[in-house]
Amino acid sequence: MASIRRTKIVATLGPATDRPGELERIIKAGVDVVRINMSHGSVEDHVKRANTVRETAARLDREVAVLVDLQGPKIRIAKFPNGAIQIAEGDKFALDNNVGANAGNQHEVGLTYKNLPYDVKPGNLLLLDDGRIVMRVDEVIGERVECTVTVGGTLSNSKGINLLGGGLSATALTEKDKEDIITAAKMNADYLALSFPRSAEDVEYCRSLAVQAGLNCGIVSKVERAEAVGDDETLDGIILASDVVMIARGDLGVEVGDAQLPALQKKIIKRARQLNRVTITATQMMETMIENAIPTRAEVFDVANAVMDGTDAVMLSGETATGKFPHLVVEAMARICHEAEKSRSTRESTHRIDEMFSAVDETIAMAAMYAANHFNVKCIAALTESGNTSLLMSRISSGIPIFALTPHVTTRRKVCMYRGVYPSIVDYTGLSDEEVQQNILKQLKGFGIVQEGDLVALTRGEQRGNMGGTNRLEIVKVP
């Protein structure tokens, strides 16, 4: 049987992937989902890239999902006339709403986030530029935050601000985000990523806006605020309200502290799988490959550890958006994932082994995985409308590939994010159950997945076309 990579790769589009032939190269190298970052570029650029992805994937006979990543609130300082200043430990520095947008100097700078003076108090630590600059709040006078620099360095234009421990009141969705949701609907996005959600209500509001715009897509919650991981109830609420959770390690690491990140990554991945949700691990996974043709050993370990933790997908940002070697990065990440998946820990699972199931389709999905993992089954074929059966199956760690067979292109793209699940088209119009089964087995043989005499676990519903109707499991032999 052919060996297939199970962990999915998300690649961010940008100027580097706009180069002639580069998008085709990264898709051939193994990209499953492309990310369109609404923080950069024009609406025209975004729509053009989404259309190009659809055209290129179709030409290559591949399914590639499109994830639109909303910018979220801009919690940033304003600008300096010369672009940057140098500040040192012990310097006094102020963040002031009344300083002009381009009038920062050695002693003060303006703010794009006007609520900062109302969110902080003396003793708070502000982390600027992903924590490279640290300031302690001494006093708040009106709209001016007086600080002492505790970690100095170069402070340049428009750098982000985080409050150690969280607590900034910025709403997750801005007016720009609401406009971008409408744009995402025009692009028929498969996933919509929400930046900085603090609660399940933020996620539900985002979903409602997407529905209003005519966009029926998966919602990705970027876990990057301290409040989101402050207690188990809040984290569970965000996970359950979402289809996917992204461990956005940049802002999250700044707010909670770097040392807490590894344990949080493992906790979020484990909990999301328990709650039948999908995970993406993101930020600086292969960052040195923006400039270099090979990764560092630390990056190799980082990607491999995320795979062993059970993440569904690993994400590339600047590496593919602006880097020198987008396709080499994807190839390297694919190799690392594939090797990490050979670890025994990635193939064993006790998921829901001691729990009662709540629905028929879940029962069939769990039975199929148990049978496959304990019998000589070469692959699983899930005839599905929504993709939910294959999602439930994919929560079980296994080395056995799951094929989501569906006539719906939106479902085929959605499952591109699910670990160990591979989309495939099936047309059952006017066919009997026996004819559908034979067509599926012929298709799997054509993929090189099975051969004559192999066993396949096949799940389907009695009534085709019904969402959530999976109620049959068969073990069939390839003729």
C-alpha positions in Angstrom: 0.0 0.0 0.0 1.2 3.5 -0.8 2.4 5.5 2.2 0.6 8.8 2.5 1.4 11.8 4.8 -1.5 12.3 7.3 -0.7 15.7 8.8 -1.9 18.5 6.7 0.1 21.6 5.6 -1.3 25.1 5.6 0.7 27.6 3.5 0.3 31.4 3.6 0.1 33.1 0.2 1.9 36.3 -0.6 4.4 38.0 -3.0 6.6 34.9 -3.0 3.8 32.6 -4.1 2.8 35.1 -6.8 6.0 34.4 -8.7 5.4 32.5 -11.9 4.9 28.8 -11.3 5.4 29.0 -7.5 1.8 28.3 -6.5 1.8 25.2 -8.7 5.1 24.0 -7.1 3.9 24.4 -3.5 0.7 22.5 -4.3 2.7 19.7 -5.9 5.0 19.7 -2.9 2.0 18.9 -0.7 0.0 22.0 0.4 -3.5 21.0 1.5 -4.8 24.5 2.6 -3.8 28.0 1.6 -4.1 30.9 4.0 -5.0 34.3 2.7 -3.9 36.9 5.4 -6.3 39.9 5.3 -3.7 41.9 7.3 -1.7 42.5 4.1 -2.6 43.4 0.6 -5.7 44.6 -1.2 -9.1 43.0 -1.7 -8.2 42.6 -5.4 -5.0 40.7 -4.5 -6.9 38.4 -2.2 -9.7 37.6 -4.6 -7.2 37.0 -7.5 -5.1 34.7 -5.3 -8.2 32.6 -4.3 -9.2 32.3 -7.9 -5.7 31.3 -9.0 -5.7 28.6 -6.2 -9.0 27.2 -7.5 -7.8 27.1 -11.1 -4.4 25.7 -10.3 -5.7 23.0 -8.0 -8.3 21.9 -10.6 -5.7 21.7 -13.3 -3.5 19.5 -11.0 -6.5 17.4 -10.0 -6.1 18.3 -6.4 -8.4 19.6 -3.7 -7.0 22.6 -1.8 -9.0 24.5 0.8 -8.9 28.3 1.2 -8.6 29.8 4.7 -9.3 33.5 5.0 -7.5 34.9 8.1 -9.2 38.1 9.5 -6.8 40.8 10.8 -8.5 41.4 14.1 -7.9 44.5 16.2 -4.7 46.5 15.6 -3.2 46.8 19.0 -0.1 48.8 17.9 1.9 51.9 18.5 1.9 54.6 15.9 5.0 55.8 13.9 8.3 57.7 14.2 9.4 60.3 11.6 12.7 58.3 11.0 11.0 54.9 11.3 12.6 53.7 14.5 14.3 54.8 17.8 16.7 53.1 20.2 15.6 52.9 23.8 17.5 51.4 26.8 16.8 49.8 30.1 15.8 52.5 32.6 14.6 55.0 30.0 11.3 56.8 30.6 8.9 56.4 27.7 5.2 57.2 27.2 2.4 55.8 25.0 0.0 58.7 24.4 -3.2 59.0 22.4 -2.5 62.7 21.9 0.8 62.2 20.0 0.4 62.4 16.3 0.3 59.3 14.0 3.8 60.1 12.7 5.2 62.2 15.5 6.9 59.7 17.8 10.2 60.6 19.4 12.8 59.4 21.9 10.3 60.0 24.8 6.9 59.1 23.5 4.8 57.7 20.6 1.1 57.7 19.6 -1.3 54.7 19.6 -3.6 53.1 17.1 -5.3 51.3 19.9 -7.0 54.1 21.8 -8.3 52.1 24.7 -4.8 51.3 26.1 -4.8 54.0 28.8 -8.1 52.6 30.1 -7.0 48.9 30.1 -3.7 49.2 32.1 -2.7 50.2 35.6 0.6 50.8 37.4 2.7 47.7 37.7 1.5 46.1 34.4 4.1 44.9 32.0 3.6 45.9 28.3 5.4 43.8 25.7 6.1 45.5 22.4 7.2 43.9 19.1 6.5 40.3 20.3 8.2 40.9 23.6 11.5 42.3 22.3 10.8 45.5 24.1 9.3 45.4 27.6 7.9 48.4 29.6 6.6 48.7 33.1 3.6 51.0 33.6 4.4 53.6 36.2 1.3 55.9 35.9 -1.7 56.6 33.7 -2.5 60.3 33.3 -5.6 60.8 31.2 -4.8 59.3 27.8 -1.1 59.0 28.5 0.6 55.8 29.8 3.9 56.6 31.5 6.4 53.7 31.5 9.9 52.7 32.4 11.8 50.5 29.9 12.9 47.2 31.5 14.1 45.6 28.2 15.4 48.0 25.6 16.4 47.8 21.9 15.1 49.1 18.6 11.5 50.2 18.6 10.1 50.8 15.1 6.9 51.8 13.5 3.5 50.1 14.1 4.8 47.4 16.5 2.2 45.4 18.3 1.4 45.7 22.0 0.6 42.9 24.4 -0.3 43.0 28.1 1.4 40.3 30.1 -1.3 38.1 31.5 -3.9 39.5 29.1 -6.7 42.0 29.8 -6.9 44.3 26.8 -10.5 45.1 26.0 -10.2 45.2 22.2 -13.1 43.4 20.5 -12.3 40.4 18.4 -14.1 41.7 15.3 -13.4 45.1 13.8 -15.3 47.0 11.1 -12.6 46.0 8.6 -13.1 42.3 9.6 -16.8 42.6 8.9 -16.1 43.9 5.5 -13.5 41.1 4.9 -16.1 38.5 5.9 -18.2 39.7 2.9 -15.1 39.5 0.7 -14.5 35.9 2.0 -18.0 35.0 1.0 -17.3 36.2 -2.5 -14.2 34.0 -2.5 -16.3 31.0 -1.3 -13.7 30.5 1.5 -13.7 27.1 3.1 -12.5 28.4 6.5 -12.6 31.8 8.2 -10.0 32.5 10.9 -11.0 34.7 13.9 -8.2 36.6 15.5 -8.1 37.2 19.3 -11.3 35.5 20.5 -11.8 35.8 24.2 -14.9 33.6 24.6 -17.3 31.3 22.8 -19.6 34.3 22.2 -16.9 36.0 20.0 -16.8 32.8 17.9 -20.5 32.5 17.6 -20.8 36.2 16.6 -18.2 35.6 13.8 -20.2 32.6 12.6 -23.4 34.6 12.5 -21.8 37.3 10.4 -20.5 34.7 8.0 -23.9 33.2 7.6 -25.4 36.6 7.0 -22.9 37.1 4.3 -23.9 33.8 2.7 -20.7 32.0 3.7 -21.2 28.5 5.1 -17.6 27.7 6.2 -15.6 26.3 9.0 -14.6 28.8 11.7 -11.0 28.7 12.9 -10.4 30.3 16.4 -6.9 31.6 16.8 -6.0 30.9 20.4 -3.7 33.8 21.1 -5.0 35.7 24.2 -4.3 34.8 27.8 -8.0 35.1 28.5 -8.7 32.2 26.1 -6.6 29.8 28.1 -7.2 31.4 31.5 -9.5 28.5 32.7 -10.7 25.2 31.3 -14.3 26.3 30.9 -13.4 29.3 28.7 -11.1 27.2 26.6 -13.6 24.4 26.2 -16.3 27.0 25.2 -14.1 28.4 22.5 -13.1 24.9 21.2 -16.8 23.8 21.1 -17.9 26.9 19.3 -15.3 26.5 16.6 -14.6 23.9 13.9 -10.9 24.4 14.2 -8.6 25.9 16.8 -5.2 27.4 15.8 -2.5 27.5 18.4 -1.1 30.9 17.4 2.1 30.8 19.4 3.3 34.3 18.7 0.8 36.5 20.6 -0.1 33.6 22.9 3.5 33.2 23.9 4.0 36.9 24.6 0.8 37.1 26.8 1.4 33.9 28.9 5.2 33.6 28.7 7.3 31.4 26.5 7.9 28.7 29.1 4.1 27.9 29.2 3.7 27.4 25.5 4.8 23.8 25.1 2.4 22.5 27.8 -0.4 24.7 26.4 0.2 23.4 22.9 -0.2 19.8 24.1 -3.2 20.6 26.2 -5.1 22.4 23.5 -4.4 19.7 20.9 -5.5 16.9 23.3 -8.6 18.8 24.4 -9.7 19.7 20.9 -9.3 16.0 19.8 -11.4 14.9 22.8 -14.1 17.4 21.8 -14.0 16.3 18.1 -12.5 19.5 16.8 -9.5 20.1 14.5 -6.2 21.8 15.4 -3.6 23.9 13.5 -0.2 24.5 15.1 1.3 27.8 13.8 4.0 30.5 14.1 7.7 30.3 13.4 7.7 26.6 12.6 10.3 26.9 9.8 11.1 30.6 10.0 14.8 30.4 9.2 13.7 29.0 5.8 12.5 32.5 4.8 16.2 33.0 4.0 17.7 29.5 4.1 17.2 26.5 1.9 17.2 24.0 4.8 15.6 24.1 8.3 17.4 24.2 11.6 17.4 21.1 13.7 15.3 22.9 16.3 12.7 23.6 13.6 12.7 19.9 12.6 12.0 18.9 16.2 9.3 21.6 16.5 7.3 20.3 13.6 7.9 16.7 14.5 6.7 17.3 18.1 3.5 19.0 16.9 2.8 15.9 14.8 3.4 13.6 17.7 1.2 15.8 19.9 -1.6 15.0 17.5 -2.1 18.3 15.6 -4.2 18.0 12.4 -2.2 20.6 10.5 1.0 22.6 10.7 1.2 26.1 9.2 3.7 28.2 7.3 3.5 32.0 7.4 6.3 34.2 6.1 8.2 31.1 5.0 5.9 30.8 1.9 4.4 34.3 1.8 7.6 36.2 1.5 10.4 33.6 1.7 13.0 32.8 -0.9 12.2 29.0 -1.2 8.4 28.4 -0.7 8.3 25.0 -2.4 11.5 23.8 -0.6 9.9 24.7 2.7 6.8 22.7 1.9 8.9 19.8 0.8 10.9 19.9 4.0 7.8 20.2 6.2 6.2 17.3 4.4 9.2 15.1 4.9 9.4 15.9 8.6 5.7 15.2 9.1 5.9 11.9 7.2 8.8 10.7 9.3 7.2 11.8 12.6 4.1 9.8 11.7 6.1 6.6 11.8 6.3 7.0 15.6 4.2 4.5 17.5 2.6 7.2 19.5 0.9 8.7 16.4 -0.8 5.4 15.6 -2.3 4.4 19.0 -5.3 5.9 20.6 -7.6 5.5 23.6 -10.0 8.2 22.4 -13.5 7.6 23.8 -12.6 4.0 24.6 -14.4 4.2 28.0 -17.2 6.6 26.9 -20.7 6.2 25.6 -21.5 7.5 22.1 -24.2 10.0 21.6 -25.2 9.4 17.9 -25.5 6.6 15.4 -22.9 8.2 12.9 -20.4 8.6 15.8 -21.0 4.9 16.8 -20.4 3.8 13.2 -17.3 6.0 12.9 -15.8 4.6 16.2 -16.6 1.0 15.2 -15.0 1.5 11.8 -11.8 2.8 13.4 -11.7 0.0 16.0 -12.2 -2.6 13.4 -9.6 -1.1 11.1 -7.0 -0.8 13.9 -7.6 -4.4 15.0 -8.1 -6.2 11.7 -6.1 -6.4 8.5 -8.0 -3.4 6.9 -5.9 -1.4 4.3 -8.1 1.7 4.3 -11.4 3.2 5.3 -13.9 4.6 2.7 -16.5 6.9 4.2 -19.3 7.8 1.9 -20.3 11.2 3.4 -22.4 14.3 2.7 -21.0 16.8 5.3 -17.6 15.1 6.1 -18.6 14.7 9.7 -18.1 10.9 9.7 -14.6 11.2 8.5 -13.9 14.0 11.1 -15.0 11.7 13.9 -12.9 8.9 12.5 -9.9 11.1 12.3 -9.9 11.8 16.0 -8.6 8.3 16.5 -4.9 8.0 16.0 -4.2 5.5 13.3 -1.9 4.8 10.4 -4.8 3.7 8.2 -5.9 6.2 5.6 -9.5 7.5 5.6 -11.1 8.5 2.3 -14.0 10.9 2.4 -16.0 10.1 -0.7 -18.5 12.8 -1.5 -20.1 14.4 -4.5 -19.9 17.9 -2.8 -16.9 20.0 -3.6 -17.3 22.1 -0.4 -17.1 18.9 1.7 -14.0 17.7 -0.2 -12.3 21.0 0.5 -13.3 21.0 4.1 -11.8 17.6 4.9 -8.4 18.8 3.5 -7.8 20.1 7.1 -8.5 16.8 8.8 -5.6 14.6 9.8 -5.4 11.3 7.9 -8.5 12.1 5.8 -8.2 12.4 2.0 -11.0 13.8 -0.2 -12.3 12.0 -3.2 -15.2 12.5 -5.6 -18.0 10.0 -5.9 -21.1 10.2 -8.1 -23.8 7.8 -7.1 -26.6 9.3 -9.3 -28.8 6.4 -10.6 -26.5 3.7 -9.2 -27.3 0.8 -6.9 -25.5 0.3 -3.6 -23.5 -2.5 -5.2 -22.5 -0.4 -8.2 -21.4 2.4 -5.9 -19.3 0.0 -3.8 -17.6 -1.4 -6.9 -16.8 2.1 -8.2 -15.3 3.1 -4.9 -13.1 -0.1 -4.8 -12.0 0.6 -8.4 -11.1 4.1 -7.5 -9.0 3.0 -4.5 -7.2 0.5 -6.7 -6.5 3.3 -9.1 -4.9 5.4 -6.3 -2.6 2.5 -5.5 -4.0 2.3 -2.0 -5.3 -1.2 -2.3 -4.9 -4.3 -4.5 -6.8 -7.4 -5.2 -7.8 -9.3 -2.1 -7.3 -6.4 0.3 -10.0 -5.5 2.9 -11.7 -2.1 3.0 -13.9 -0.8 5.8 -16.8 1.0 4.1 -19.3 3.3 5.9 -22.4 4.9 4.4 -26.1 5.7 5.1 -29.2 3.9 3.9 -30.6 7.1 2.6 -28.1 8.9 0.4 -28.1 12.6 0.5 -29.0 12.8 4.2 -26.6 14.7 6.5 -25.7 12.7 9.5 -27.3 9.6 8.1 -24.3 7.2 8.3 -25.6 4.0 9.9 -23.8 1.1 8.0 -20.4 -0.4 8.3 -19.2 -3.2 6.0 -15.9 -4.9 5.6 -15.5 -5.6 1.8 -12.8 -7.4 -0.2 -11.3 -5.8 -3.2 -12.2 -8.0 -6.3 
